[in-house]
Amino acid sequence: QKEVEQNSGPLSVPEGAIASLNCTYSDRGSQSFFWYRQYSGKSPELIMFIYSNGDKEDGRFTAQLNKASQYVSLLIRDSQPSDSATYLCAAVFGNEKLTFGTGTRLTIIP
Amino acid sequence: KAGVTQTPRYLIKTRGQQVTLSCSPISGHRSVSWYQQTPGQGLQFLFEYFSETQRNKGNFPGRFSGRQFSNSRSEMNVSTLELGDSALYLCASSTGGQRSYNEQFFGPGTRLTVL
């Protein structure tokens, strides 16, 4: 069983709409969760991190964490074509290793 | 401040050879982590070095090894290359303190092709 699971997509969203990306994880002891964005041919870049239950907002991005249900999500409001990328969910487990999901490919349709 | 640099950017090797990849972290960063990225397995953790010591290790065979120097630069070595080792190898640096993953930066990667 994969420790961090994501829907691989592709997920297509019209420009201006809300893109919703989801991730589940297996370790209830996980404390730290991250969302990375990776453009094709580029390296991942960190866009959000969240430690506590609830929502965390940063500009057009909102990360949501629900530890009881073991899921974390990323919402992108007012989606732009430049948001088209693969989004990687990651979690730090008790062994302190950063474990990634396989990523969701997001395409914003103009 | 300069970012994380990796050399070489591209590498072609044949089965059975060995390869050494280099990573220079952001100035002041003492932790360097290495990852392998493939289309099938995604991004997988190889190992982390902090202050010249391996602090954490992923589930890769012993053919994969690494080291870190006193200036925090790190190298990883893969011996007896296999076709399945073809991948993008990424290194990432951070300060290495508690919760330093929230300021971890990736390098551009080394694309290794094994023929």
Interface residues (C-beta under 8 A of the other chain):
Chain A: S32 F34 K42 S43 P44 E45 L46 F49 Y51 L88 V92 N95 E96 K97 L98 T99 F100 G101 T102 G103
Chain B: S33 Y35 Q41 G42 L43 Q44 F45 E48 R55 N56 G58 L90 R99 Y101 N102 E103 Q104 F105 F106 G107 P108 G109
